Amino acid sequence: MQKILTVPREDRCIGCMLCCVKASLIKSNKIDFSSSYVKVVLDPATKKYKVSIDYGAIQNPEQVAAICPRKCFEIQERNEDE
């Protein structure tokens, strides 16, 4: 089973960037937003945060989901053949 990080509650995001920090630490052992596989940006038109995930670079999605204070993330499991 493959674990997929999803953002079903993106509307709860407050832009704290903890998910970005955790993802960069997992990937490179340092805080570097450019190396993070999770990006959070403020949409100026709606004044809401948008979360994007680089699924090709994702590692340890459970840790990213767990650090979010607003519980925006969810882990879904999929079969490798899906």
C-alpha positions in Angstrom: 0.0 0.0 0.0 1.2 3.5 -0.9 0.5 6.3 1.5 -0.7 9.5 -0.1 -0.8 12.9 1.7 -4.0 14.8 0.9 -5.3 18.2 2.0 -9.1 17.8 2.3 -9.4 20.6 4.8 -7.3 23.2 3.1 -9.8 25.9 4.1 -8.6 25.5 7.8 -5.0 26.4 6.9 -3.7 29.4 8.8 -0.3 29.6 7.0 1.9 28.7 9.9 4.2 26.7 7.5 4.9 24.0 10.1 4.1 21.4 7.3 6.7 23.1 5.1 9.3 23.1 7.8 8.7 19.4 8.6 8.8 18.4 5.0 12.1 20.2 4.4 13.6 18.6 7.6 12.5 15.2 6.4 14.0 15.7 3.0 17.2 17.6 3.7 17.7 17.6 7.5 17.6 21.4 7.5 14.9 24.1 7.3 14.9 25.1 3.7 11.6 26.1 2.1 13.0 25.7 -1.4 13.6 22.0 -0.7 10.3 21.3 1.0 7.8 19.1 -0.9 4.9 21.0 0.7 4.3 24.6 -0.3 1.9 27.0 1.3 1.0 30.3 -0.5 -1.6 33.0 0.2 -4.0 33.5 -2.6 -4.4 37.3 -2.8 -7.7 37.1 -4.5 -9.4 35.0 -1.9 -7.1 35.7 1.0 -7.0 32.0 1.7 -4.0 29.7 1.8 -3.3 27.2 -0.9 -1.3 24.0 -0.2 0.5 22.2 -2.9 2.4 18.9 -2.6 5.1 17.5 -4.8 4.0 13.9 -4.9 7.2 12.8 -6.7 9.4 14.0 -3.7 7.2 13.0 -0.8 8.6 11.1 2.2 7.1 10.2 5.5 3.7 11.8 4.9 2.5 10.8 8.4 4.9 13.2 10.0 3.7 16.1 7.9 0.1 15.3 8.6 0.7 15.0 12.4 2.4 18.4 12.8 -0.5 20.4 11.4 -2.2 22.2 14.3 -5.4 22.6 12.3 -5.5 19.0 11.0 -5.7 20.1 7.3 -4.0 16.9 6.1 -5.1 13.3 5.8 -3.3 10.1 4.8 -4.9 7.9 2.2 -3.7 4.5 1.4 -3.8 3.2 -2.2 -2.8 0.0 -3.9 0.3 0.3 -6.0 -1.7 -0.6 -9.1 -4.2 2.2 -8.8 
